[in-house]
Amino acid sequence: MQLLIDRILKDGSVKPGNILKVDSFLNHRIDITLYNEIGKEFARLFEGERINKILTIEASGIGIACIAAQYFDNSPVVFAKKAKSQNVDGGMYTSMVESFTYGRGYDILVSKKFIGAEDRVLLIDDFLANGSALYGLIDIVKQSGATLCGAGIVIEKGFQGGGDKIRAMGVNVQSLAIIEKMDEHGIVFRANGDK
Ligand code: G4P
């Protein structure tokens, strides 16, 4: 998505540890005009999938999913909660996420009341790096018996490999910008259609 790539080049910065900082428009201060364009693009990419539920993970995924949902007939948005303790009752789907980015693991939880076999689910998140969070969400969709229609990602760090591994599992992962390489000299994006 050229609008997003241009914005990353203009306002993003690369930090030590392979971290792309985009907090001036994506995940701290939020540019709602850009979020709306992102939502429209997801709707275009997943047109015809009859999506009726969007699943994301706290925190940064929630805002993007809520704006995007308006372009999916106001489908309800469910977000997985991150839990540190094992204090989980039987009414929740749970999955373990090992985050390499943050160097720690956590459980994610979704109430069984809010996702079920009748659902056609789109996953949405802001970043896809090694893919741990997305694996966890896919696991929860599988447990629920719902149909996984795909995953819409705003920024994929292609060089970390998570996206390609999940595509190889047969999941339709659509990322609006895929970074192949980044360092203090600049950011190189994967060419469009080169997925
Ligand atoms: P992982 O397996 O390496 O942990 O990667 P994953 O794709 O699961 O992403 C883990 C978390 O790290 C995500 O945050 C993601 O947003 C964040 N992240 C990964 N790379 C970058 C980066 O280059 N820049 C920024 N800004 N964030 C990055 P999260 O668990 O969804 O938490 P939250 O930030 O939404 O609260």
Residues whose N, C-alpha, C, O or C-beta is under 5 A from the ligand:
A	BS01	G4P	N18 I19 L20 K21 V22 E58 A59 S60 G61 E98 S99 F100 T101 Y102 F127 L128 A129 N130 G131 S132 A133 L134
